[in-house]
Amino acid sequence: MIHTFQSMRPCGAMAILLGFAAFGQFKAAAAEPRTIGKIERLDPALDALLSSDEKIETIGEGFAWSEGPVWIRDGAFLLFSDIPHNAIIRWDAKHGCRTFITPSGYTGDEHRGGESGSNALTVDRHGQLVLCQHGDRRIAQLITAFGAPKPQYKSLADRYDGKRFNSPNDLVVDSHGEIFFTDPPYGLEKGPDDPHKELEFEGVYRIAPSGEVSLLTKELARPNGIALSPDEKTLYVANSDGDRPVIMAYPLRADGTLGEGREFFNAKKANATGPGACDGMKIDAHGNLFATIPGGLAIFTPKGKQLGLISAGNDPIANCAFGEDGSTLFMCANHNLLKVRTKTKGQGF
């Protein structure tokens, strides 16, 4: 698939809007979007954040595995990854879902199987799109080049201690430009047993503005979703390990290192069951955590009390993002893209 680029500068939010055409089409949502799943009210305090009778709408269908959404404010559209198809998809209210760019996570010429595409996406403080690239095993920034036959990327980090990452999965950028990300083995062709795996552990890392990579912790078997509290003093990390499905909360010191972590939520102890895992998460303006767990997407107070659960039925919810005016919650749920209106606003809105 060939794209024509319109910008010679790094791809900031406006360049994202102008620089890429959307070619591929997916099954459009009906004029009256079908609804799916339900909202379970576990505590009356949920009513201040989300109505339990709010409808969960399906606004896009037909993806192999949707993940990693981010809202692009300047263009008023959502971007998210379809990992097996090695593509980023764009959704907006007028046109629905279209292929935005491909390849998104693996740019090599040799055939590669497995989950090769991009995973989590974010926008840094300069408006540049930053990606977790499974196939290329790195954190990268999307850049543009006029007339280029395919998208161009700048590698921000691809190694720790001289060894290639496994497959960066999720990331968050703080107000100083530091990037925090997780590195489980899900994007390797043969997972943790892949012969090309170079690191003996699955880590959580920090990339300083200088480009220096630091290992923050390697205590989690499958570090996955990651988020920062509004005051940037707590780093949340989801562990999608079936033996220990937890969300951890780590004190984040001023020097960028972590204090001793605590279990913010333990899905096994809470008897959380259903499709999905402790995976992606986002935080609202008040520090409430919207986090995927087995069974759906849970809403927690900053102190860890679960207020409710958004269920997509038999579909696992992998990740979420706030968008539009800040009160729409978008959810990537297997083959579908969903949205629900909230009474709160996402962090940064």
C-alpha positions in Angstrom: 0.0 0.0 0.0 1.5 3.3 -1.1 0.9 6.6 0.7 1.8 10.1 -0.5 3.3 12.2 2.2 2.7 16.0 2.3 5.1 17.1 5.0 8.9 17.3 5.2 8.8 17.9 9.0 8.4 15.4 11.9 4.9 14.1 12.1 3.2 16.3 14.7 -0.5 16.2 15.3 -1.3 18.5 12.4 1.1 16.6 10.1 -0.8 13.5 11.1 -4.0 15.1 10.0 -2.6 16.3 6.7 0.1 13.9 5.8 -1.6 10.5 5.2 -4.4 9.4 3.1 -6.8 6.6 4.4 -7.2 3.9 1.8 -8.5 0.7 3.3 -12.2 0.4 4.3 -13.8 -1.7 7.0 -17.3 -2.7 7.8 -19.0 0.5 8.7 -21.1 0.8 11.8 -24.8 1.0 11.0 -26.7 4.3 10.9 -28.0 3.3 14.3 -24.9 1.7 15.9 -25.5 -1.6 17.5 -25.0 -1.8 21.2 -23.0 -4.5 23.0 -22.4 -5.7 26.5 -23.4 -4.0 29.7 -22.3 -1.7 32.5 -22.2 -3.3 36.0 -22.6 -0.9 38.9 -20.7 -2.1 41.9 -20.8 1.1 44.0 -23.0 4.1 44.0 -20.0 6.3 43.4 -19.9 5.1 39.8 -22.8 7.4 39.1 -20.5 10.4 39.2 -18.4 8.9 36.5 -20.6 6.7 34.3 -24.3 5.9 34.1 -25.0 2.2 34.4 -27.7 2.6 31.7 -25.3 4.2 29.2 -25.2 2.4 25.9 -22.0 0.8 24.6 -21.9 1.4 20.9 -20.0 -0.5 18.2 -18.5 2.1 15.9 -16.1 -0.2 13.9 -15.9 -3.9 13.1 -13.8 -6.4 11.1 -10.3 -6.0 12.7 -8.1 -9.0 13.4 -7.1 -7.6 16.9 -7.6 -4.0 17.8 -5.3 -2.3 20.3 -3.5 0.8 21.5 -5.9 3.7 20.8 -5.0 7.4 21.0 -7.1 10.5 20.3 -5.5 13.1 17.9 -7.0 16.4 19.1 -5.9 18.7 16.3 -7.6 16.4 13.7 -10.5 15.2 15.9 -9.9 11.5 15.1 -8.9 8.3 16.8 -5.9 6.1 15.8 -5.5 2.5 16.9 -3.6 -0.6 15.9 -4.7 -3.7 14.1 -1.7 -5.7 15.2 -1.9 -8.9 13.0 -2.6 -6.7 9.9 0.5 -4.5 10.7 -1.6 -1.4 10.3 -2.9 1.7 12.1 -6.6 2.4 11.6 -8.2 5.9 11.8 -11.7 6.5 13.0 -13.7 9.7 12.8 -17.3 10.5 13.3 -17.9 11.4 9.6 -16.0 8.6 7.8 -15.8 5.7 10.3 -12.8 3.4 10.1 -10.2 3.5 7.4 -6.6 2.3 7.1 -4.4 5.1 8.1 -0.9 3.7 7.6 0.8 0.4 6.9 3.3 -1.1 7.8 3.0 0.1 11.4 5.1 -2.3 13.4 7.2 -4.4 11.1 9.1 -2.7 8.3 11.4 -5.6 7.2 11.3 -7.1 3.8 11.4 -10.8 4.8 8.1 -12.5 5.7 7.4 -12.5 9.4 4.5 -14.2 11.2 3.1 -13.6 14.6 1.8 -10.3 16.1 4.0 -8.1 14.0 2.2 -4.7 13.9 2.3 -1.7 16.2 0.6 -2.0 19.5 0.2 1.1 21.8 0.2 4.6 20.3 0.6 7.9 22.1 1.3 11.5 21.2 4.3 13.2 23.0 4.3 16.7 24.3 5.4 18.0 20.9 2.5 16.4 19.1 4.5 13.6 17.5 3.1 10.1 17.2 5.1 7.5 19.2 4.6 3.8 18.7 5.3 0.4 20.3 6.5 -1.6 17.3 6.2 -5.4 17.9 7.9 -6.6 14.7 10.8 -4.1 14.8 11.1 -4.6 18.5 11.4 -0.9 19.4 9.9 2.4 20.5 9.7 4.6 17.4 8.5 8.0 16.3 6.6 8.4 13.1 8.2 10.9 10.7 7.3 11.9 7.2 9.2 12.2 3.9 7.7 13.7 0.8 7.1 11.1 -1.9 8.2 8.2 0.2 6.8 4.8 -0.9 6.0 3.8 2.7 6.0 5.4 6.2 9.3 6.4 7.8 10.1 5.9 11.4 12.8 7.1 13.8 14.0 4.6 16.4 13.9 6.0 19.9 15.1 2.9 21.6 15.5 -0.8 20.5 18.0 -2.2 23.1 18.8 -2.5 26.7 22.3 -3.4 27.8 23.1 -4.2 24.2 20.3 -6.7 23.8 17.2 -6.2 21.7 13.9 -5.7 23.4 11.3 -8.5 23.2 8.3 -6.5 21.8 7.4 -3.2 23.3 3.7 -3.3 24.2 2.4 -0.2 25.9 3.8 3.2 26.8 3.1 6.6 28.4 4.9 9.9 28.1 5.2 12.3 31.1 5.3 16.1 31.0 9.1 16.1 30.9 9.2 14.0 27.8 10.2 10.8 29.5 8.8 7.6 28.0 7.8 4.7 30.2 7.0 1.4 28.5 6.5 -2.4 29.0 8.3 -5.2 27.1 6.5 -8.6 27.2 7.2 -11.3 24.6 3.8 -11.2 22.9 5.1 -9.8 19.6 7.8 -12.4 19.1 6.8 -15.0 16.5 7.1 -17.8 19.1 6.5 -15.8 22.2 8.7 -16.4 25.2 10.3 -19.4 23.5 11.3 -17.6 20.4 15.0 -18.3 19.6 15.6 -14.7 18.7 14.7 -13.5 22.2 17.8 -11.8 23.6 16.7 -10.7 27.1 16.1 -13.2 29.8 13.3 -11.2 31.4 10.3 -9.0 30.6 10.9 -5.5 31.8 9.5 -2.1 32.4 11.7 0.7 31.1 12.2 4.4 31.0 13.6 6.4 28.1 15.1 9.7 29.2 14.9 12.8 26.9 18.6 12.2 26.3 17.7 8.7 24.9 19.2 6.8 27.8 17.3 3.6 28.6 16.9 2.5 32.2 15.4 -0.7 33.5 12.8 0.1 36.2 11.7 -3.4 37.2 11.8 -7.0 35.9 9.7 -8.5 38.7 6.6 -9.0 36.5 6.3 -12.0 34.2 4.1 -10.3 31.6 4.2 -6.5 32.1 1.5 -5.0 29.8 -0.6 -1.9 30.2 1.0 1.2 31.8 -0.3 4.6 33.0 0.8 7.6 35.1 -1.3 9.3 37.8 -2.1 13.0 37.1 0.5 14.2 39.6 3.1 11.8 37.9 4.0 10.3 41.3 2.5 6.9 40.7 3.2 4.5 37.8 0.6 1.8 37.2 1.6 -1.4 35.4 -0.7 -4.3 34.5 0.6 -7.8 34.6 -1.2 -10.1 32.1 0.3 -13.2 33.5 -2.4 -15.8 34.1 -0.7 -17.0 37.3 -0.6 -13.5 38.8 -3.1 -11.2 37.1 -2.5 -7.9 38.9 -2.3 -4.2 38.5 0.7 -2.8 40.3 1.2 0.7 41.6 4.8 2.0 42.0 5.9 5.2 43.6 7.7 7.2 41.0 10.7 9.1 42.4 11.9 12.4 41.1 15.0 10.7 39.6 12.8 8.5 37.5 13.3 5.3 39.5 10.6 3.3 41.2 9.9 2.7 44.9 8.5 -0.6 46.2 5.4 -1.5 44.3 2.1 -2.6 45.8 -0.8 -4.6 44.4 -3.4 -2.1 43.4 -5.8 -4.8 42.1 -5.5 -8.6 42.1 -7.9 -10.2 39.6 -7.4 -13.7 41.0 -8.2 -12.6 44.5 -11.2 -10.6 43.3 -12.4 -13.6 41.3 -12.5 -11.5 38.2 -13.4 -13.9 35.4 -14.3 -13.7 31.7 -12.5 -12.8 28.5 -9.4 -10.7 28.6 -6.6 -9.9 31.0 -5.0 -7.2 33.1 -4.0 -5.2 30.0 -4.4 -1.6 28.8 -5.5 1.3 31.0 -6.1 5.1 31.0 -6.7 7.6 33.8 -9.2 10.4 34.1 -8.6 13.9 35.2 -9.4 13.0 38.8 -7.0 10.0 39.0 -9.6 7.3 38.5 -8.3 4.3 36.7 -10.1 2.8 33.7 -8.3 -0.6 33.3 -9.0 -3.8 31.5 -9.2 -6.9 33.6 -10.6 -10.4 33.0 -14.3 -9.8 32.1 -14.1 -6.3 30.8 -12.9 -2.8 31.7 -13.0 -1.9 35.4 -13.3 1.6 36.9 -11.2 2.1 40.1 -10.8 5.1 42.4 -7.2 6.2 43.0 -7.3 4.2 46.2 -8.1 1.0 44.4 -11.8 0.6 45.0 -13.6 -0.9 42.1 -16.8 1.1 41.2 -18.0 -0.7 38.1 -17.3 -2.9 35.1 -17.8 -2.3 31.4 -18.4 -5.7 29.7 -18.3 -6.3 26.0 -19.9 -9.7 26.3 -17.7 -12.5 24.9 -15.2 -10.0 23.5 -12.1 -9.2 25.5 -11.3 -5.5 25.9 -7.6 -4.8 25.3 -7.2 -1.1 25.8 -9.0 2.2 25.9 -8.6 6.0 25.4 -10.5 9.1 26.1 -11.4 11.3 23.2 -13.7 13.9 21.5 -14.5 16.4 24.2 -12.7 14.2 26.7 -15.8 12.4 27.9 -16.0 9.7 25.3 -14.3 6.5 26.2 -13.1 4.4 23.2 -12.4 0.7 23.7 -10.6 -1.8 21.5 -12.4 -5.1 22.0 -11.1 -7.9 19.8 -12.5 -7.4 16.3 -14.4 -4.3 17.3 -14.1 -0.6 18.2 -16.5 0.5 20.9 -17.4 3.8 22.6 -19.3 4.9 25.6 -20.1 8.4 27.0 -18.9 9.2 30.5 -19.5 12.0 33.0 -15.8 12.5 33.6 -13.0 13.6 31.3 -9.8 11.9 30.5 -6.5 13.0 31.9 -5.2 16.1 30.0 -8.6 17.3 28.7 
